[in-house]
């Protein structure tokens, strides 16, 4: 479970961000991904597996 002070990374651009201030959140299966802007949201939604499996 995430806490209010947790800092996450956008899976597309890698930007660190507070999940409470994310532009968008996208649920894939049981996981929720937080995205910083409309461009990252669009890229992620077009091919989520590309970013989920990115190391």
The first five atom37 places (N, CA, C, CB, O) and aatype in JSON, in Angstrom:
{
  "aatype": [20, 20, 20, 20, 20, 20, 20, 20, 20, 20, 20, 20, 20, 20, 20, 20, 20, 20, 20, 20, 20, 20, 20, 20, 20, 20, 20, 20, 20, 20, 20, 20, 20, 20, 20, 20, 20, 20, 20, 20, 20, 20, 20, 20, 20, 20, 20, 20, 20, 20, 20, 20, 20, 20, 20],
  "atom_mask": [
    [1, 1, 1, 1, 1],
    [1, 1, 1, 1, 1],
    [1, 1, 1, 1, 1],
    [1, 1, 1, 1, 1],
    [1, 1, 1, 1, 1],
    [1, 1, 1, 1, 1],
    [1, 1, 1, 1, 1],
    [1, 1, 1, 1, 1],
    [1, 1, 1, 1, 1],
    [1, 1, 1, 1, 1],
    [1, 1, 1, 1, 1],
    [1, 1, 1, 1, 1],
    [1, 1, 1, 1, 1],
    [1, 1, 1, 1, 1],
    [1, 1, 1, 1, 1],
    [1, 1, 1, 1, 1],
    [1, 1, 1, 1, 1],
    [1, 1, 1, 1, 1],
    [1, 1, 1, 1, 1],
    [1, 1, 1, 1, 1],
    [1, 1, 1, 1, 1],
    [1, 1, 1, 1, 1],
    [1, 1, 1, 1, 1],
    [1, 1, 1, 1, 1],
    [1, 1, 1, 1, 1],
    [1, 1, 1, 1, 1],
    [1, 1, 1, 1, 1],
    [1, 1, 1, 1, 1],
    [1, 1, 1, 1, 1],
    [1, 1, 1, 1, 1],
    [1, 1, 1, 1, 1],
    [1, 1, 1, 1, 1],
    [1, 1, 1, 1, 1],
    [1, 1, 1, 1, 1],
    [1, 1, 1, 1, 1],
    [1, 1, 1, 1, 1],
    [1, 1, 1, 1, 1],
    [1, 1, 1, 1, 1],
    [1, 1, 1, 1, 1],
    [1, 1, 1, 1, 1],
    [1, 1, 1, 1, 1],
    [1, 1, 1, 1, 1],
    [1, 1, 1, 1, 1],
    [1, 1, 1, 1, 1],
    [1, 1, 1, 1, 1],
    [1, 1, 1, 1, 1],
    [1, 1, 1, 1, 1],
    [1, 1, 1, 1, 1],
    [1, 1, 1, 1, 1],
    [1, 1, 1, 1, 1],
    [1, 1, 1, 1, 1],
    [1, 1, 1, 1, 1],
    [1, 1, 1, 1, 1],
    [1, 1, 1, 1, 1],
    [1, 1, 1, 1, 1]
  ],
  "atom_positions": [
    [[0.84, -1.17, 0.0], [0.0, 0.0, 0.0], [0.89, 1.24, 0.0], [-0.96, 0.0, 1.22], [1.92, 1.28, 0.67]],
    [[0.48, 2.24, -0.76], [1.26, 3.46, -0.84], [0.84, 4.43, 0.25], [1.11, 4.11, -2.2], [-0.32, 4.5, 0.64]],
    [[1.83, 5.16, 0.74], [1.58, 6.18, 1.74], [1.57, 7.53, 1.05], [2.64, 6.14, 2.86], [2.06, 7.67, -0.07]],
    [[1.0, 8.53, 1.7], [0.89, 9.85, 1.11], [2.23, 10.43, 0.68], [0.23, 10.79, 2.08], [2.29, 11.17, -0.29]],
    [[3.3, 10.1, 1.38], [4.6, 10.67, 1.06], [5.42, 9.85, 0.07], [5.38, 10.84, 2.32], [6.55, 10.21, -0.24]],
    [[4.86, 8.76, -0.43], [5.59, 7.92, -1.39], [5.89, 8.72, -2.67], [4.78, 6.65, -1.72], [5.07, 9.51, -3.12]],
    [[7.06, 8.49, -3.23], [7.42, 9.09, -4.5], [7.57, 7.95, -5.49], [8.74, 9.94, -4.39], [8.26, 6.96, -5.23]],
    [[6.92, 8.11, -6.63], [6.96, 7.09, -7.68], [7.59, 7.67, -8.92], [5.55, 6.55, -7.98], [7.85, 8.87, -9.0]],
    [[7.83, 6.81, -9.89], [8.36, 7.25, -11.19], [7.33, 6.96, -12.28], [9.71, 6.55, -11.52], [6.68, 5.91, -12.3]],
    [[7.2, 7.93, -13.17], [6.38, 7.74, -14.37], [7.06, 6.64, -15.18], [6.23, 9.09, -15.21], [8.26, 6.73, -15.45]],
    [[6.32, 5.58, -15.58], [6.96, 4.48, -16.31], [7.43, 4.85, -17.71], [6.01, 3.32, -16.4], [8.24, 4.13, -18.29]],
    [[6.93, 5.95, -18.26], [7.31, 6.35, -19.62], [8.58, 7.19, -19.61], [6.17, 7.12, -20.28], [9.55, 6.86, -20.29]],
    [[8.57, 8.28, -18.86], [9.7, 9.22, -18.89], [10.63, 9.09, -17.7], [9.19, 10.63, -18.97], [11.75, 9.61, -17.72]],
    [[10.18, 8.39, -16.65], [11.02, 8.19, -15.47], [10.98, 9.32, -14.47], [12.41, 7.97, -15.9], [11.7, 9.29, -13.47]],
    [[10.16, 10.33, -14.72], [10.08, 11.48, -13.81], [9.58, 11.05, -12.44], [9.16, 12.57, -14.39], [8.61, 10.3, -12.34]],
    [[10.24, 11.52, -11.39], [9.79, 11.26, -10.03], [8.59, 12.15, -9.75], [10.93, 11.51, -8.99], [8.57, 13.32, -10.14]],
    [[7.58, 11.59, -9.07], [6.42, 12.4, -8.74], [5.66, 11.84, -7.56], [5.5, 12.51, -9.93], [5.77, 10.66, -7.23]],
    [[4.91, 12.7, -6.95], [4.01, 12.34, -5.87], [2.74, 11.76, -6.52], [3.68, 13.58, -4.94], [2.16, 12.42, -7.38]],
    [[2.31, 10.55, -6.15], [1.13, 9.96, -6.79], [-0.13, 10.82, -6.63], [0.87, 8.59, -6.22], [-1.03, 10.74, -7.46]],
    [[-0.19, 11.63, -5.59], [-1.35, 12.49, -5.39], [-1.39, 13.66, -6.37], [-1.36, 13.02, -3.97], [-2.42, 14.31, -6.53]],
    [[-0.26, 13.92, -7.04], [-0.19, 15.03, -7.99], [-0.04, 14.54, -9.43], [0.96, 15.94, -7.63], [0.24, 15.35, -10.32]],
    [[-0.21, 13.26, -9.67], [-0.07, 12.7, -11.01], [-1.15, 13.26, -11.94], [-0.15, 11.17, -10.96], [-2.27, 13.52, -11.52]],
    [[-0.79, 13.43, -13.2], [-1.74, 13.88, -14.21], [-2.83, 12.82, -14.41], [-1.03, 14.18, -15.55], [-4.01, 13.14, -14.51]],
    [[-2.4, 11.55, -14.46], [-3.34, 10.45, -14.7], [-2.88, 9.21, -13.98], [-3.49, 10.18, -16.2], [-1.69, 9.04, -13.71]],
    [[-3.82, 8.33, -13.68], [-3.49, 7.0, -13.19], [-4.2, 6.0, -14.06], [-3.88, 6.83, -11.69], [-5.38, 6.15, -14.39]],
    [[-3.46, 4.97, -14.43], [-3.99, 3.94, -15.32], [-3.81, 2.6, -14.62], [-3.27, 3.96, -16.72], [-2.72, 2.26, -14.17]],
    [[-4.88, 1.86, -14.55], [-4.85, 0.55, -13.91], [-4.66, -0.52, -14.98], [-6.17, 0.29, -13.1], [-5.37, -0.55, -15.99]],
    [[-3.69, -1.39, -14.75], [-3.42, -2.53, -15.63], [-3.36, -3.74, -14.73], [-2.08, -2.35, -16.47], [-2.42, -3.91, -13.95]],
    [[-4.37, -4.6, -14.83], [-4.46, -5.73, -13.93], [-4.65, -5.23, -12.51], [-3.2, -6.63, -14.03], [-5.55, -4.44, -12.25]],
    [[-3.79, -5.68, -11.61], [-3.87, -5.27, -10.21], [-3.02, -4.02, -9.92], [-3.43, -6.41, -9.3], [-3.09, -3.46, -8.83]],
    [[-2.22, -3.6, -10.89], [-1.28, -2.5, -10.69], [-1.84, -1.17, -11.21], [0.04, -2.8, -11.38], [-2.57, -1.13, -12.2]],
    [[-1.48, -0.11, -10.52], [-1.84, 1.24, -10.95], [-0.56, 1.98, -11.3], [-2.66, 2.0, -9.86], [0.4, 1.97, -10.53]],
    [[-0.57, 2.62, -12.45], [0.59, 3.38, -12.92], [0.22, 4.85, -12.95], [1.04, 2.89, -14.33], [-0.86, 5.23, -13.4]],
    [[1.15, 5.68, -12.47], [0.93, 7.11, -12.37], [1.74, 7.81, -13.45], [1.31, 7.64, -10.96], [2.93, 7.56, -13.63]],
    [[1.07, 8.7, -14.17], [1.69, 9.36, -15.32], [1.68, 10.87, -15.12], [0.96, 8.98, -16.62], [0.74, 11.43, -14.56]],
    [[2.75, 11.52, -15.61], [2.95, 12.94, -15.31], [2.26, 13.9, -16.26], [4.4, 13.24, -15.31], [2.03, 15.06, -15.89]],
    [[1.93, 13.46, -17.47], [1.38, 14.41, -18.46], [0.57, 13.65, -19.52], [2.51, 15.23, -19.12], [0.61, 12.42, -19.58]],
    [[-0.16, 14.39, -20.36], [-0.97, 13.74, -21.41], [-0.13, 12.95, -22.41], [-1.78, 14.77, -22.15], [-0.59, 11.92, -22.92]],
    [[1.08, 13.41, -22.71], [1.94, 12.7, -23.66], [2.32, 11.32, -23.11], [3.21, 13.53, -23.98], [2.22, 10.32, -23.81]],
    [[2.75, 11.28, -21.84], [3.11, 10.01, -21.23], [1.89, 9.1, -21.1], [3.75, 10.24, -19.84], [1.99, 7.88, -21.29]],
    [[0.75, 9.67, -20.77], [-0.47, 8.87, -20.67], [-0.8, 8.22, -22.01], [-1.65, 9.74, -20.19], [-1.12, 7.03, -22.06]],
    [[-0.73, 8.98, -23.08], [-1.04, 8.46, -24.41], [-0.06, 7.36, -24.82], [-1.0, 9.59, -25.45], [-0.48, 6.31, -25.31]],
    [[1.24, 7.6, -24.61], [2.24, 6.59, -24.95], [2.02, 5.31, -24.15], [3.65, 7.12, -24.71], [2.1, 4.21, -24.7]],
    [[1.75, 5.45, -22.86], [1.54, 4.3, -22.01], [0.3, 3.51, -22.44], [1.41, 4.74, -20.54], [0.35, 2.29, -22.56]],
    [[-0.8, 4.22, -22.69], [-2.04, 3.54, -23.05], [-1.96, 2.87, -24.43], [-3.2, 4.53, -23.04], [-2.67, 1.89, -24.67]],
    [[-1.1, 3.37, -25.33], [-0.93, 2.75, -26.64], [-0.21, 1.42, -26.56], [-0.18, 3.68, -27.56], [-0.47, 0.52, -27.36]],
    [[0.71, 1.27, -25.59], [1.48, 0.03, -25.46], [1.97, -0.14, -24.03], [2.68, 0.03, -26.44], [3.17, -0.01, -23.76]],
    [[1.05, -0.44, -23.09], [1.46, -0.53, -21.68], [2.53, -1.58, -21.41], [0.27, -0.81, -20.84], [3.39, -1.38, -20.56]],
    [[2.49, -2.69, -22.12], [3.47, -3.77, -21.88], [4.9, -3.3, -22.13], [3.16, -4.96, -22.77], [5.83, -3.77, -21.47]],
    [[5.08, -2.4, -23.08], [6.4, -1.86, -23.39], [7.01, -1.19, -22.17], [6.32, -0.87, -24.57], [8.21, -1.28, -21.93]],
    [[6.17, -0.51, -21.4], [6.65, 0.24, -20.24], [6.6, -0.56, -18.94], [5.85, 1.49, -20.09], [7.41, -0.32, -18.04]],
    [[5.68, -1.48, -18.84], [5.59, -2.32, -17.64], [6.8, -3.22, -17.53], [4.29, -3.16, -17.66], [7.32, -3.44, -16.44]],
    [[7.25, -3.74, -18.65], [8.38, -4.67, -18.66], [9.73, -3.99, -18.78], [8.22, -5.65, -19.77], [10.76, -4.65, -18.78]],
    [[9.72, -2.65, -18.88], [10.96, -1.89, -19.02], [11.74, -1.96, -17.7], [10.67, -0.4, -19.42], [11.17, -1.76, -16.63]],
    [[13.02, -2.24, -17.78], [13.86, -2.34, -16.57], [14.74, -1.12, -16.49], [14.72, -3.63, -16.58], [15.53, -1.0, -15.55]]
  ]
}
